[in-house]
Amino acid sequence: MGSDRHYPEEAPAHLIDVEGFWIDTHAVTNEEFARFVADTGYATMCERRPGAAHYPGSLPSPRTPSSAVFRKPRRVVSPEDWPSWWTHTAGASWYHPEGPGSNLRGREKHPVVHVAYADALAYARWADKDLPTEDEWERAARGELVNAEFCWGDELSPKGCLMANFWQGAFPWQNLVLDGFEGTSPVGSFPANDFGLYDMAGNVWEWTRTAYRARHTLPPPGLCCSPSFARGADLDDPTRPFARRVLKGGSVLCAANYSFRYRPAARVPESIDTSACHIGFRCVVRSGPR
């Protein structure tokens, strides 16, 4: 697990035990999430007005229901100039991915996005499942290729074949769309890994239950398989809006010149109250108690 070759938060590379589990073959799709909403009437976090108690000192106007939407700049900009390509869009949600006026027509099989951590966890519990820990997610992504750079091996494009939906070109202003997808792609559009799992690299970042630490922190002896250690149960408190969880897998917005993170070892932190157009999730079932 992990890597010593790329970003510091991926280190140190280490061995860890992971108990048996089952994982969804693909990220939860829009049509699957729609069934959950129809059955429960659930409203995602980006559809609700943020509570003032969670954001002391903020003005009322920024506390409108909104979510983060990527807007490709029409000019050359630095990838560090993120305000030029990220915007908090009022009315953006899982069923209005680009904001009011957009819809899911033709995207029923795409991964659901604009889901915060609590939204993903609510779906998982409705489905009698759970979110994976980072350990479980990375184990599933690696398949039998334990030391490989990518889910499919060490070559980015074997025989010229693109194996995942990531950004081709100079991010964020030039998207060559060599894989045919400007944004997210339907699940299963690219080859599965040798465990039969789709999109374990690219397409959308995926939530895990694991509390984020700046580097891998090895558990004390005897706790390598402890669910509470791996899942960060102490940070599940909904009154802590800025608690952070690990995202895995990279997304369609990851590029070689900016975020080379469509690899199993890659990991980034995300606040549990955040939703965006490139964050989704998949679920697991464990043999033991959840």
Secondary structure, DSSP 8 states (H G I E B T S, - for coil): ---SSS-GGG----------EEE-SS--BHHHHHHHHHHH----GGGS---GGGSTT--SGGGSSEEEEE---SS---TT-GGGTEEEEET-BTTBTTSTT---TT-TTSB--S--HHHHHHHHHHTT-B---HHHHHHHHHTT-TT-SBTTBS-SSGGG---SB---SSTTT----TTS-SS---TTSS---TTS---SSBSSEEEEEEE--SS-----TT-TT-HHHHHTGGG--TT-TT-EEEEES--TT--TTT----STT-EEEEETT--BTTEE---EEESS--
